[in-house]
Amino acid sequence: MTNKKGIIFFLIFFLTNHCSFDNKTGIWGDAEKEKRRISELEQQQKNIIEVEKIYSSETIYKKEKLLSKNIILSEAKKNSSWFMSGLNHQNSLGNIYLSGVDNIFLKKKIGKDKFEMHRFKSPLLAYDNNLIFSDDKGTIFNVNEFGKINWKKNIYKKIYKRIYKNLIFSIYNNDIYIADNLGFIYAINLDNGKLSWIKNYGIPVKSHMKIFKDKIFLIDQNNKIFSLNTKDGSLIWDILSISSFIKSQNLLSLAVSKSGDLFAITSAADVYKVEAETGKIIWSRNAAGSLYANATDFFNSSEIVLSEEQIIFSTGTSLFSYNNDTGSSNWKNDVSSIDTPIIDGKNIFIVTSNGYLVILEKETGKIISSSNILNILKKKKQNTEVTNFIMGSDKIYSITLNGYMIVSSALSGKPESYKKIGGSNISPAIINNGKFYVLIEGSKIIGFK
């Protein structure tokens, strides 16, 4: 343990003293500064991989519970677009209409993935029957439902080719807005991929993106929450919160209420409610629940889900419900979701990284059911993790690290079937127009119906 702490301390010291960035807003800057910045980015990405291999703060949940009450689900709703992470401003997924997953109608390699950090990708986007996604070289693809490329776009100079790029997207008013882990933020036309504007803010973006009433909302690596103008990327307001020492690769969450309030969670485990128009802080709370110095090292959270008067989200250790108006705690349960909690009716559905499908009461946080869904796999295939899940027409579809899709009943909480899909997902699955899409390793996109 002493050696581990020593290594962690050394890496923290190294990262915090060797990862400065050019804060100027010039697009590319002069050549020497650009070369130094690229070298720092390369070193930082290597160090993040090594530190995350050494240390993790997640707990392990291993409890099974028989279903204690009947589950009532809403009627599955069909959607024809997926414009942002979390589907909508409230990250409220619910029961989405899915025709099925028996038939593969799309399986195609598009783009290139060559970096070890390729698992950390933002969600696919969809509109009509077209899909938007990127590879880890920073190329953005617009393809139709059969994988035919409508257009592709890469704005990066060749000098950046050795840097892993994680692009974050939102579609708004016929433009795609993109932010990345290098500090670039830009907009391109949805129809043809032409560049509308580009800004270099110099600090990597570390959150999903929300756009509301011509304002872009993001959180950067230093835990600065900020708002930009959609017309030109100019800064409207920012909030500088407490930074964390180690920079995890997990994307932080943002949500916007129907009344226009912004909710954000930083890597220091601080939850904020902010006036989206002005940037005024309404309240803030800390979800770490620990006084230990490393309580927020590698802190990660699911998307914040806004449901009526509740804010529900998961960290690496617990599931939380806060009061929307006051920020006071409604309840906390020591079980953690690998992905966005799904709320349908009076129930919350989560899946843990080690494969437990857990159903909870939304009002109290009490566990109704818990089942180990990995047990349905053959014995030698059970030593894996769940990386992503989604609800489609009363079923929970979970993707595993070793490339399986496990189908479970949302009514019983029990696994029913599974199939090999060919590889681990590197981007959360989405459902659009009744079809299931997932991007797997090797930059392969698969569609089921």
VOFI-230328 format. One record per residue (C-alpha): residue number from 1; residue in one letter; y, z, x. Coordinates in pm, 1 decimal. Each point is the difference from the previous one (the first is absolute). Example, Ala and Ser with C-alpha at 12.3 -4.5 7.8 and 13.67 -1.06 7.14 Angstrom:
// VOFI-230328
{1, A, {-450.0, 780.0, 1230.0}}
{2, S, {344.0, -66.0, 137.0}}
***
This chain:
// VOFI-230328
{1, M, {0.0, 0.0, 0.0}}
{2, T, {238.9, 81.5, 285.6}}
{3, N, {-62.6, -337.4, 162.3}}
{4, K, {56.1, -178.0, -334.3}}
{5, K, {332.8, 179.0, -54.3}}
{6, G, {101.0, -83.9, 355.4}}
{7, I, {-71.8, -367.5, -51.5}}
{8, I, {186.6, -1.3, -331.2}}
{9, F, {300.2, 174.6, 158.3}}
{10, F, {5.9, -252.6, 283.6}}
{11, L, {-12.6, -295.8, -240.2}}
{12, I, {268.9, 149.8, -222.8}}
{13, F, {220.4, 43.4, 307.6}}
{14, F, {-72.5, -354.9, 112.5}}
{15, L, {67.9, -155.7, -339.1}}
{16, T, {322.4, 188.2, -64.1}}
{17, N, {136.2, -80.5, 345.3}}
{18, H, {-105.7, -363.9, 30.3}}
{19, C, {58.4, -148.1, -346.1}}
{20, S, {370.9, -57.5, -33.8}}
{21, F, {115.9, -308.7, -185.9}}
{22, D, {303.0, -222.2, 6.0}}
{23, N, {205.6, 112.3, -299.8}}
{24, K, {228.0, -300.5, -0.1}}
{25, T, {-17.8, -223.7, -302.1}}
{26, G, {-0.6, -327.7, 194.6}}
{27, I, {-297.2, -214.6, -92.7}}
{28, W, {-164.1, -47.6, 338.2}}
{29, G, {236.1, 158.1, 256.3}}
{30, D, {22.1, -101.5, 368.1}}
{31, A, {-315.4, -98.1, 187.2}}
{32, E, {-32.7, 306.0, 225.3}}
{33, K, {45.2, 250.8, -282.8}}
{34, E, {-245.0, -195.5, -210.0}}
{35, K, {-265.2, 4.3, 274.5}}
{36, R, {40.8, 376.1, 48.0}}
{37, R, {-26.2, 59.7, -373.2}}
{38, I, {-316.1, -210.5, -26.2}}
{39, S, {-157.0, 188.6, 290.3}}
{40, E, {80.2, 331.5, -170.5}}
{41, L, {-146.2, -121.1, -329.8}}
{42, E, {-323.3, -107.3, 170.9}}
{43, Q, {-36.4, 335.1, 174.7}}
{44, Q, {79.2, 191.8, -318.2}}
{45, Q, {-264.4, -186.9, -201.1}}
{46, K, {-264.7, 70.7, 265.5}}
{47, N, {90.1, 368.9, 8.2}}
{48, I, {-9.9, 33.9, -378.6}}
{49, I, {-357.0, -131.3, -5.8}}
{50, E, {-111.6, 245.6, 269.4}}
{51, V, {170.0, 303.5, -157.2}}
{52, E, {-145.1, -72.8, -344.9}}
{53, K, {-348.0, -16.2, 152.1}}
{54, I, {50.2, 350.9, 143.4}}
{55, Y, {157.3, 184.4, -288.5}}
{56, S, {-15.0, -4.5, -379.4}}
{57, S, {109.9, 266.3, -248.4}}
{58, E, {-204.3, -116.4, -300.8}}
{59, T, {-244.6, 236.0, -168.0}}
{60, I, {-345.0, -95.3, -131.3}}
{61, Y, {-85.5, 39.8, -369.1}}
{62, K, {-371.6, 37.8, -84.9}}
{63, K, {-44.2, 123.8, -355.4}}
{64, E, {-178.9, -157.4, -293.7}}
{65, K, {72.8, 101.5, -359.0}}
{66, L, {-157.1, -121.0, -321.9}}
{67, L, {240.0, -150.4, -253.7}}
{68, S, {135.5, 290.2, -207.3}}
{69, K, {180.3, -194.6, -277.0}}
{70, N, {15.3, -346.1, -151.4}}
{71, I, {232.6, -247.4, 169.2}}
{72, I, {225.4, -208.7, -222.9}}
{73, L, {153.5, -308.5, 161.5}}
{74, S, {281.2, -224.6, -116.3}}
{75, E, {-68.9, -364.3, -79.6}}
{76, A, {-2.7, -208.9, 317.5}}
{77, K, {328.1, -191.4, 40.7}}
{78, K, {26.5, -347.8, 150.4}}
{79, N, {266.9, -64.0, 261.5}}
{80, S, {122.1, -336.8, 129.3}}
{81, S, {190.7, 118.7, 306.4}}
{82, W, {-15.2, 256.2, 279.7}}
{83, F, {351.7, -3.7, 145.0}}
{84, M, {-7.7, 318.7, 209.8}}
{85, S, {-227.1, 262.8, 148.0}}
{86, G, {-133.2, 227.5, -273.0}}
{87, L, {40.7, -284.4, -256.2}}
{88, N, {324.0, 139.7, -146.1}}
{89, H, {293.0, 229.9, 82.0}}
{90, Q, {-193.2, 308.5, -114.9}}
{91, N, {-321.7, -92.5, 192.4}}
{92, S, {-181.5, 45.1, -328.9}}
{93, L, {-316.5, -210.4, 11.4}}
{94, G, {-204.3, 119.1, -297.2}}
{95, N, {-280.2, -197.4, -161.9}}
{96, I, {54.1, -367.4, 94.2}}
{97, Y, {-186.1, -281.2, -176.1}}
{98, L, {-270.2, -156.1, 220.8}}
{99, S, {-234.1, -273.6, -118.8}}
{100, G, {-266.3, 108.7, 250.9}}
{101, V, {-113.3, -25.6, 361.9}}
{102, D, {-327.5, -188.9, -43.7}}
{103, N, {131.7, -331.8, 127.2}}
{104, I, {181.4, -72.9, 327.1}}
{105, F, {244.8, -285.7, -60.9}}
{106, L, {197.2, 42.4, 322.7}}
{107, K, {-119.6, 80.5, 352.1}}
{108, K, {214.2, -143.1, 273.9}}
{109, K, {132.3, 91.9, 342.4}}
{110, I, {376.0, -47.2, 8.9}}
{111, G, {201.2, 102.4, 304.5}}
{112, K, {-107.1, 200.5, 304.0}}
{113, D, {-56.8, 371.2, 62.0}}
{114, K, {-47.2, 94.8, 363.1}}
{115, F, {127.8, 357.9, 40.8}}
{116, E, {-196.1, 325.4, -15.2}}
{117, M, {258.8, 142.0, -243.2}}
{118, H, {-77.7, -266.4, -263.0}}
{119, R, {-117.8, 253.8, -260.4}}
{120, F, {355.0, 104.1, -79.6}}
{121, K, {125.8, -266.5, -237.5}}
{122, S, {229.1, -0.8, -300.7}}
{123, P, {-141.1, -121.1, -335.0}}
{124, L, {-40.1, -357.5, -109.2}}
{125, L, {265.3, -125.4, -241.2}}
{126, A, {-61.8, -239.7, -288.0}}
{127, Y, {197.5, -207.2, -246.9}}
{128, D, {-152.0, -236.8, -252.8}}
{129, N, {-312.0, -108.7, 191.9}}
{130, N, {155.2, 5.1, 347.7}}
{131, L, {-49.1, 264.2, 270.1}}
{132, I, {228.1, 126.5, 277.2}}
{133, F, {-135.1, 171.7, 312.6}}
{134, S, {30.5, -3.5, 379.1}}
{135, D, {-216.0, 16.1, 311.2}}
{136, D, {67.4, 238.0, 288.4}}
{137, K, {185.3, -270.1, 194.4}}
{138, G, {275.0, 17.4, -262.0}}
{139, T, {-71.0, -328.0, -180.2}}
{140, I, {65.2, 17.2, -373.9}}
{141, F, {-219.5, -213.4, -225.6}}
{142, N, {56.6, -119.1, -355.0}}
{143, V, {-331.9, -131.2, -136.4}}
{144, N, {-133.8, -97.6, -339.7}}
{145, E, {-301.0, 167.4, -163.2}}
{146, F, {-238.4, -231.7, 182.4}}
{147, G, {147.9, 75.5, 342.1}}
{148, K, {199.7, -320.0, 44.2}}
{149, I, {310.3, 74.2, 205.7}}
{150, N, {322.8, -75.7, -186.7}}
{151, W, {206.1, 96.5, 305.5}}
{152, K, {-3.2, 235.2, 298.4}}
{153, K, {279.8, 161.2, 201.7}}
{154, N, {29.7, 185.5, 331.9}}
{155, I, {346.4, 106.7, 121.3}}
{156, Y, {-110.4, 160.9, 330.8}}
{157, K, {73.4, -140.2, 346.1}}
{158, K, {-292.5, -61.7, 235.5}}
{159, I, {103.8, 297.3, 212.5}}
{160, Y, {-122.0, 223.8, -286.6}}
{161, K, {-351.3, -151.2, -8.9}}
{162, R, {-166.1, 305.1, 165.0}}
{163, I, {142.7, 239.4, -261.7}}
{164, Y, {-198.9, 94.2, -311.7}}
{165, K, {209.4, -67.0, -309.6}}
{166, N, {-39.9, 180.1, -329.6}}
{167, L, {212.6, -162.5, -268.0}}
{168, I, {104.8, 170.7, -320.8}}
{169, F, {89.5, -213.9, -302.1}}
{170, S, {170.5, 4.1, -337.3}}
{171, I, {82.9, -290.5, -229.5}}
{172, Y, {336.2, 15.9, -175.9}}
{173, N, {204.9, -272.2, -172.2}}
{174, N, {-194.4, -292.0, 152.6}}
{175, D, {21.1, 135.9, 355.1}}
{176, I, {-252.5, 184.5, 214.6}}
{177, Y, {150.6, 294.3, 185.8}}
{178, I, {-176.9, 99.9, 320.2}}
{179, A, {26.3, 297.1, 235.8}}
{180, D, {-214.7, 55.6, 309.6}}
{181, N, {-107.6, 247.6, 264.1}}
{182, L, {235.7, -155.4, 256.1}}
{183, G, {323.0, 66.9, -189.3}}
{184, F, {63.3, -340.6, -154.3}}
{185, I, {89.2, -27.7, -367.6}}
{186, Y, {42.0, -341.2, -159.1}}
{187, A, {-21.6, -208.0, -316.6}}
{188, I, {-167.8, -336.4, -59.8}}
{189, N, {-12.3, -227.2, -300.6}}
{190, L, {-309.2, 45.7, -217.6}}
{191, D, {-34.0, -372.5, -75.3}}
{192, N, {22.8, -145.1, 352.0}}
{193, G, {9.5, 284.6, 255.9}}
{194, K, {345.4, -90.4, 132.6}}
{195, L, {185.7, 286.2, 168.2}}
{196, S, {290.6, 139.0, -205.3}}
{197, W, {117.6, 273.2, 239.9}}
{198, I, {-130.5, 224.3, 276.7}}
{199, K, {110.1, 333.7, 151.4}}
{200, N, {-129.4, 189.2, 301.4}}
{201, Y, {48.3, 372.9, -58.1}}
{202, G, {-197.0, 82.1, 315.4}}
{203, I, {-214.4, 279.0, -147.6}}
{204, P, {-346.8, -75.0, -145.2}}
{205, V, {-32.6, 36.3, -376.7}}
{206, K, {-269.7, 251.7, -97.2}}
{207, S, {-10.6, -19.1, -378.8}}
{208, H, {-84.5, -222.3, -290.1}}
{209, M, {297.1, -180.2, -156.0}}
{210, K, {162.7, 34.5, -340.0}}
{211, I, {280.5, -218.7, -135.8}}
{212, F, {205.0, 109.5, -299.5}}
{213, K, {327.8, -142.9, -134.5}}
{214, D, {76.9, -210.2, 311.0}}
{215, K, {-79.7, 285.5, 240.8}}
{216, I, {-285.0, 13.3, 252.9}}
{217, F, {-141.9, 346.3, 75.7}}
{218, L, {-190.0, 82.4, 320.3}}
{219, I, {-82.5, 281.8, 244.6}}
{220, D, {5.3, -63.1, 375.3}}
{221, Q, {-202.3, 153.7, 282.7}}
{222, N, {262.4, 272.6, 49.6}}
{223, N, {-30.3, 105.1, -366.0}}
{224, K, {332.8, -154.5, -95.7}}
{225, I, {-3.5, -93.9, -369.4}}
{226, F, {236.0, -291.1, -55.0}}
{227, S, {120.5, -259.3, -248.6}}
{228, L, {94.0, -361.2, 76.2}}
{229, N, {172.1, -273.6, -198.2}}
{230, T, {-245.0, -271.8, -110.3}}
{231, K, {266.7, -268.6, 50.5}}
{232, D, {42.5, 38.6, 376.3}}
{233, G, {-190.1, 308.7, 121.1}}
{234, S, {315.0, 202.4, 60.7}}
{235, L, {-29.1, 379.1, -6.2}}
{236, I, {109.2, 173.5, -321.9}}
{237, W, {-96.4, 361.4, 80.9}}
{238, D, {-242.4, 201.6, 208.8}}
{239, I, {-143.4, 351.9, 18.1}}
{240, L, {-114.6, 133.3, 336.9}}
{241, S, {-274.8, 258.6, -49.7}}
{242, I, {-211.6, 199.6, 246.2}}
{243, S, {-206.4, -220.8, 227.6}}
{244, S, {-359.0, 62.5, 109.4}}
{245, F, {-117.4, -13.7, 361.7}}
{246, I, {-298.3, -234.2, -34.0}}
{247, K, {40.1, -331.5, -179.8}}
{248, S, {-301.4, -62.0, -223.9}}
{249, Q, {-74.5, -351.8, -121.9}}
{250, N, {-37.2, 104.9, -363.6}}
{251, L, {268.7, -143.5, -225.4}}
{252, L, {216.9, 252.9, -184.3}}
{253, S, {62.6, -17.4, -372.7}}
{254, L, {298.7, -80.4, -219.4}}
{255, A, {25.2, -8.8, -378.8}}
{256, V, {282.6, -66.1, -245.8}}
{257, S, {12.9, 161.9, -341.9}}
{258, K, {90.2, -194.4, -311.6}}
{259, S, {332.7, 185.6, -3.4}}
{260, G, {80.0, -121.7, 352.1}}
{261, D, {-79.8, 299.1, 222.9}}
{262, L, {-167.7, -61.8, 335.1}}
{263, F, {-290.6, 217.0, 116.6}}
{264, A, {-106.3, -3.0, 364.7}}
{265, I, {-238.0, 187.4, 227.6}}
{266, T, {51.7, 7.3, 377.1}}
{267, S, {-240.2, 53.7, 290.3}}
{268, A, {133.2, 356.5, 26.0}}
{269, A, {-151.5, 57.3, -349.2}}
{270, D, {343.3, 28.7, -162.6}}
{271, V, {17.7, -129.4, -357.5}}
{272, Y, {342.9, -117.0, -119.8}}
{273, K, {153.3, -91.2, -331.7}}
{274, V, {309.4, -212.4, 58.9}}
{275, E, {256.2, -180.5, -213.4}}
{276, A, {-91.7, -361.3, 73.2}}
{277, E, {355.9, -120.1, -56.1}}
{278, T, {178.6, 240.9, 235.2}}
{279, G, {-261.5, 154.9, 230.0}}
{280, K, {89.3, 350.4, -120.0}}
{281, I, {-291.2, 244.0, 40.8}}
{282, I, {-91.0, 166.9, -331.0}}
{283, W, {-274.8, 221.8, 145.7}}
{284, S, {-246.2, 16.1, 288.9}}
{285, R, {-325.5, 189.3, 54.8}}
{286, N, {-249.4, 24.6, 286.6}}
{287, A, {-367.4, -63.6, -76.2}}
{288, A, {-148.2, 101.6, 337.2}}
{289, G, {-76.0, 356.4, -107.5}}
{290, S, {-43.8, 119.2, 357.9}}
{291, L, {206.3, 164.3, 270.7}}
{292, Y, {-213.8, -140.1, 283.0}}
{293, A, {184.5, -225.8, 240.6}}
{294, N, {-239.7, -290.6, -59.0}}
{295, A, {-2.4, 27.4, -379.9}}
{296, T, {160.3, -341.8, -40.2}}
{297, D, {-153.7, -177.7, 300.3}}
{298, F, {-146.7, -323.8, -136.3}}
{299, F, {111.0, 104.0, -347.1}}
{300, N, {-98.6, -262.7, -252.5}}
{301, S, {43.6, -26.1, -370.9}}
{302, S, {-106.8, -224.9, -280.4}}
{303, E, {254.3, -181.1, -210.5}}
{304, I, {210.2, 232.2, -214.6}}
{305, V, {-96.8, -59.9, -363.0}}
{306, L, {260.1, 71.6, -268.5}}
{307, S, {-159.1, 88.9, -332.5}}
{308, E, {226.0, 132.6, -275.6}}
{309, E, {134.0, 331.9, 128.9}}
{310, Q, {-236.8, 20.8, 298.8}}
{311, I, {2.7, -122.6, 359.7}}
{312, I, {-355.8, -28.1, 128.9}}
{313, F, {-103.9, -81.2, 355.2}}
{314, S, {-268.3, 77.8, 255.2}}
{315, T, {29.9, 104.8, 363.5}}
{316, G, {-274.0, 19.6, 260.6}}
{317, T, {-96.7, 342.7, -131.1}}
{318, S, {104.4, 40.8, -364.9}}
{319, L, {97.2, -155.4, -331.3}}
{320, F, {339.7, 109.8, -138.2}}
{321, S, {188.3, -6.8, -329.0}}
{322, Y, {374.1, 73.3, -0.4}}
{323, N, {246.7, 22.2, -284.0}}
{324, N, {213.4, -313.4, -11.1}}
{325, D, {326.0, 176.2, -90.8}}
{326, T, {-10.5, 309.8, 220.2}}
{327, G, {-249.6, -72.7, 276.1}}
{328, S, {-188.8, 318.9, -80.1}}
{329, S, {-377.7, 0.8, 45.8}}
{330, N, {-216.1, -51.6, -309.2}}
{331, W, {-330.8, 30.2, 185.9}}
{332, K, {-181.5, -73.7, 324.1}}
{333, N, {-367.3, -78.6, 57.3}}
{334, D, {-169.4, -3.4, 341.3}}
{335, V, {-150.5, -345.5, -34.9}}
{336, S, {151.4, -309.7, 158.1}}
{337, S, {11.1, -361.7, -115.4}}
{338, I, {-45.0, -287.3, 244.2}}
{339, D, {232.5, -217.1, -209.7}}
{340, T, {244.1, 10.8, -292.0}}
{341, P, {-114.3, 240.8, -275.8}}
{342, I, {-66.1, -194.6, -319.8}}
{343, I, {132.8, 161.1, -316.9}}
{344, D, {-131.8, -110.7, -336.0}}
{345, G, {68.7, 204.6, -310.3}}
{346, K, {-59.4, 367.5, 74.0}}
{347, N, {-210.2, -63.7, 308.9}}
{348, I, {48.6, -58.4, 372.9}}
{349, F, {-255.2, -200.6, 198.5}}
{350, I, {-25.4, 26.0, 377.6}}
{351, V, {-255.1, -88.5, 267.7}}
{352, T, {-26.8, 198.2, 323.4}}
{353, S, {-45.5, -166.9, 337.3}}
{354, N, {-356.0, 135.3, 18.9}}
{355, G, {-92.5, -156.0, -333.4}}
{356, Y, {48.1, 248.8, -283.6}}
{357, L, {132.4, -139.5, -327.1}}
{358, V, {193.8, 290.2, -151.7}}
{359, I, {146.3, 15.4, -352.7}}
{360, L, {263.1, 264.5, -72.9}}
{361, E, {203.7, 115.8, -299.2}}
{362, K, {353.0, -129.2, 40.5}}
{363, E, {158.5, 305.7, -161.5}}
{364, T, {-177.3, 271.2, 201.4}}
{365, G, {-151.8, -169.8, 305.9}}
{366, K, {-339.9, 140.4, -96.0}}
{367, I, {-297.6, -207.5, 120.3}}
{368, I, {-199.6, -145.2, -290.9}}
{369, S, {-255.9, -193.8, 202.0}}
{370, S, {-93.0, -71.4, 361.1}}
{371, S, {-270.5, -238.0, 127.3}}
{372, N, {-98.1, -127.3, 342.5}}
{373, I, {7.6, -374.9, -59.4}}
{374, L, {-123.2, -85.5, 350.8}}
{375, N, {-343.6, 129.8, -100.6}}
{376, I, {-61.4, -325.7, -185.0}}
{377, L, {-11.0, -187.5, 331.9}}
{378, K, {-312.7, -22.8, 211.8}}
{379, K, {-43.1, 307.1, 217.8}}
{380, K, {97.1, -168.2, 326.8}}
{381, K, {317.4, -143.1, -158.6}}
{382, Q, {133.0, 332.4, -135.1}}
{383, N, {161.1, 105.9, 326.2}}
{384, T, {333.1, -165.3, -77.8}}
{385, E, {336.7, 61.5, -166.8}}
{386, V, {179.4, -125.5, -308.5}}
{387, T, {322.3, -178.9, 89.3}}
{388, N, {136.5, -109.0, -338.2}}
{389, F, {-67.4, 16.6, -374.8}}
{390, I, {139.1, -138.1, -325.2}}
{391, M, {-79.2, 22.0, -373.5}}
{392, G, {-91.1, -313.3, -192.1}}
{393, S, {-118.6, -4.5, -362.4}}
{394, D, {-143.8, 354.3, -4.5}}
{395, K, {-158.1, -29.8, 347.3}}
{396, I, {102.4, 138.7, 338.7}}
{397, Y, {-42.1, -251.6, 282.7}}
{398, S, {-19.4, 163.0, 344.2}}
{399, I, {-7.3, -190.2, 331.6}}
{400, T, {-174.4, 156.0, 300.8}}
{401, L, {68.7, -27.3, 370.3}}
{402, N, {-334.6, -174.0, 55.3}}
{403, G, {83.6, -270.6, -253.5}}
{404, Y, {-153.4, 102.6, -332.9}}
{405, M, {151.8, 4.2, -347.5}}
{406, I, {-128.3, 291.5, -210.7}}
{407, V, {44.8, -26.6, -377.1}}
{408, S, {18.1, 329.9, -191.3}}
{409, S, {56.7, 89.4, -362.9}}
{410, A, {339.7, 158.6, -67.9}}
{411, L, {-151.1, 153.8, -315.1}}
{412, S, {-287.5, 179.8, 171.6}}
{413, G, {122.8, 17.9, 359.7}}
{414, K, {-336.7, -132.7, 121.6}}
{415, P, {-67.3, -300.1, 229.0}}
{416, E, {-177.2, -288.8, -174.1}}
{417, S, {-37.0, -284.6, 249.4}}
{418, Y, {114.3, -133.6, 335.1}}
{419, K, {29.4, -325.3, 189.7}}
{420, K, {70.2, -110.7, 354.8}}
{421, I, {336.6, -175.1, 28.5}}
{422, G, {-22.0, -86.2, 368.7}}
{423, G, {238.2, 241.1, 172.9}}
{424, S, {235.8, 293.4, -31.8}}
{425, N, {318.9, -56.2, -192.7}}
{426, I, {320.3, -4.1, 203.2}}
{427, S, {227.0, -12.0, -302.7}}
{428, P, {-37.0, 190.0, -329.6}}
{429, A, {-173.8, -198.6, -272.6}}
{430, I, {201.9, -129.9, -294.8}}
{431, I, {-82.9, -135.9, -345.8}}
{432, N, {203.7, -289.3, -136.5}}
{433, N, {-60.0, -217.6, -306.8}}
{434, G, {-337.1, 169.2, -42.6}}
{435, K, {-112.7, -88.4, 354.0}}
{436, F, {-78.0, 235.2, 288.9}}
{437, Y, {142.2, -79.1, 346.3}}
{438, V, {-57.3, 171.3, 332.0}}
{439, L, {98.3, -89.5, 356.2}}
{440, I, {-270.9, 94.4, 249.6}}
{441, E, {-17.4, 10.1, 379.9}}
{442, G, {33.7, -333.1, 174.2}}
{443, S, {279.9, -93.5, -242.0}}
{444, K, {-249.2, -111.0, -264.9}}
{445, I, {108.9, 8.2, -361.5}}
{446, I, {-263.8, 43.2, -271.6}}
{447, G, {44.4, -48.1, -374.6}}
{448, F, {-239.7, 121.5, -272.7}}
{449, K, {-11.0, -65.9, -373.4}}
***
